[in-house]
């Protein structure tokens, strides 16, 4: 189970009407995207709670077994090869619990976005496509869909038509852009509403992308 169950929580207003659950990448923690909230330009009339959970600490094979925060193990330099299905599903269950907690706190699922960068984005995609509730959308940055071959059998009916923002660097050496493009095409073929955005960058986030994310969040959370 998760070693540190706490999350970083940032609210744009004490009485939020929407939630964004944002998962960090390998080796980072919940603080990684904490500072992005004021940069998104969330409208004053859209009070939003941002939840930045910490991933479990686990050994990562490609890093010599070093223990670090990660949503699942990476066993091969080809990140979509020798996939850690157990780790992916364990972390998807953590995200499902976080969604359930927001719903229990009074946030309807159609006002919840699941988001993430790299590994975190992979988990956001994996669970968002299987979530039995109709979410506001999925924000997937510099990432890909893990266990892609299981999608046809496991996709939730509520995922059809779901809005997805994908942002990817054209020079990404960690998650090659073709993996993002393959994921985009797979989601589109399965009836999702994908907004594909590429940027001249490596495995990172740039100001132009942050502005695009802010506009997209305001759009999907205001519907």
Secondary structure, 3 states (H helix, E strand, C coil): CCCCCCEEEEECCCCCCEEEEEECCCCCCCCCCHHHHHHCCCCCCCCEEEEEECCCEEEEHHHCCEEEECCCCCCCCCCCCCCCHHHHHHHHHHHHHHHHHHHHCCCCHHHEEEEEECHHHHHHHHHHCCCCCCCCEEEEECCCCCCHHHHHHHCCHHHCCCEEEEEEECCCCCCCHHHHHHHHHHHHHCCCEEEEEEECCCCCCCHHHHHHHHHHHHHHHCC
